[in-house]
Amino acid sequence: MPRVRNPENEAQRSAQERYRERLRSQQRPEADAVDTALAAALAVYRHTAEQRGSEKDVRRSDGLEIMAINYLVSRGYAPTMAERQVRRRVRRLDVGDLVTMVSGASQPAFPSSSRKPS
């Protein structure tokens, strides 16, 4: 349910709307969309590793999950809750649907070895 507008925050709200409109016009994703994309990519990575029987890649996925859990715990979240949510994001039931989405025909704007993103 949307929040009631607070007149005291009108300037900030208006600035945020303009910012988001600029992002949309540039087709530039917001941070939450990037975070979701990274979670989907990790889910597919793990799924593919499990399908191929690659213990090495499953262990790598485990390591990335542990790093995410550690990050959340360092931010004050309960370890069991952090683990539950990370595992839920990575070990998704709909991961098969994500395979084509993350394996699409996108062309990176820069080769991974020659230029770092800003």
C-alpha positions as CSV (number, residue, x, y, z in Angstrom):
1,M,0.0,0.0,0.0
2,P,1.5,3.4,-1.0
3,R,2.4,5.8,1.7
4,V,0.6,9.1,2.2
5,R,2.7,12.0,0.8
6,N,4.4,14.1,3.4
7,P,4.5,17.8,2.3
8,E,7.7,18.2,4.2
9,N,9.4,15.6,1.9
10,E,8.0,17.0,-1.3
11,A,11.2,18.4,-2.6
12,Q,13.1,15.2,-2.0
13,R,10.3,13.1,-3.5
14,S,10.2,15.3,-6.6
15,A,14.0,15.0,-7.0
16,Q,13.8,11.3,-6.7
17,E,11.1,11.0,-9.3
18,R,13.2,13.1,-11.7
19,Y,16.2,10.9,-11.0
20,R,14.2,7.7,-11.7
21,E,12.8,9.2,-14.9
22,R,16.3,10.0,-16.1
23,L,17.4,6.4,-15.4
24,R,14.3,5.1,-17.3
25,S,15.0,7.3,-20.3
26,Q,18.7,6.1,-20.3
27,Q,17.5,2.5,-19.8
28,R,19.9,2.4,-16.8
29,P,18.9,-0.1,-14.1
30,E,18.6,1.0,-10.5
31,A,20.6,-0.8,-7.8
32,D,17.8,-3.1,-6.8
33,A,17.5,-4.4,-10.4
34,V,21.2,-5.0,-10.5
35,D,21.1,-6.9,-7.2
36,T,18.3,-9.0,-8.5
37,A,20.2,-9.8,-11.7
38,L,23.3,-10.8,-9.7
39,A,21.1,-13.1,-7.5
40,A,19.6,-14.6,-10.7
41,A,23.0,-15.2,-12.2
42,L,24.3,-16.9,-9.1
43,A,21.2,-19.1,-8.9
44,V,21.8,-20.2,-12.5
45,Y,25.5,-20.7,-11.9
46,R,24.7,-23.0,-9.0
47,H,21.9,-24.8,-10.9
48,T,24.2,-25.4,-13.9
49,A,27.0,-26.6,-11.7
50,E,24.7,-29.1,-9.9
51,Q,23.3,-30.2,-13.3
52,R,26.8,-30.8,-14.7
53,G,28.0,-32.5,-11.4
54,S,30.7,-29.9,-11.0
55,E,31.7,-30.1,-7.3
56,K,34.3,-27.4,-7.8
57,D,31.6,-24.9,-9.1
58,V,29.1,-25.9,-6.4
59,R,31.8,-25.2,-3.8
60,R,32.4,-21.8,-5.4
61,S,28.7,-21.1,-5.2
62,D,28.8,-22.1,-1.5
63,G,31.6,-19.7,-0.9
64,L,29.7,-16.8,-2.5
65,E,26.6,-17.7,-0.4
66,I,28.8,-17.7,2.7
67,M,30.2,-14.3,1.8
68,A,26.7,-12.9,1.3
69,I,25.6,-14.4,4.7
70,N,28.6,-12.9,6.4
71,Y,27.9,-9.5,4.9
72,L,24.3,-9.6,6.2
73,V,25.4,-10.8,9.6
74,S,27.9,-7.9,9.8
75,R,25.0,-5.6,9.0
76,G,23.2,-6.8,12.1
77,Y,21.0,-9.6,10.8
78,A,20.5,-12.9,12.6
79,P,22.8,-15.6,11.2
80,T,20.0,-18.2,10.7
81,M,17.7,-15.6,9.1
82,A,20.5,-14.4,6.8
83,E,21.4,-17.9,5.7
84,R,17.7,-18.8,5.1
85,Q,17.2,-15.7,2.9
86,V,20.4,-16.1,0.9
87,R,19.7,-19.8,0.3
88,R,16.2,-19.0,-0.7
89,R,17.4,-16.4,-3.3
90,V,20.1,-18.7,-4.7
91,R,18.3,-22.0,-4.6
92,R,15.2,-20.9,-6.3
93,L,12.4,-23.2,-7.5
94,D,12.0,-21.3,-10.7
95,V,15.7,-21.4,-11.6
96,G,15.0,-23.3,-14.9
97,D,13.0,-20.2,-16.1
98,L,16.0,-18.0,-15.3
99,V,18.5,-19.9,-17.5
100,T,17.4,-18.3,-20.7
101,M,17.1,-14.9,-19.1
102,V,20.7,-14.8,-17.8
103,S,22.1,-16.6,-20.9
104,G,20.6,-14.2,-23.3
105,A,22.2,-12.4,-26.2
106,S,23.4,-9.3,-24.3
107,Q,26.7,-7.9,-25.4
108,P,28.8,-6.4,-22.6
109,A,29.8,-2.8,-23.2
110,F,33.3,-3.8,-22.3
111,P,35.4,-7.0,-22.4
112,S,35.9,-8.3,-18.9
113,S,39.7,-8.4,-19.2
114,S,40.3,-5.0,-20.9
115,R,38.2,-2.3,-19.1
116,K,36.7,-2.1,-15.6
117,P,33.3,-0.5,-15.1
118,S,33.1,2.8,-13.4
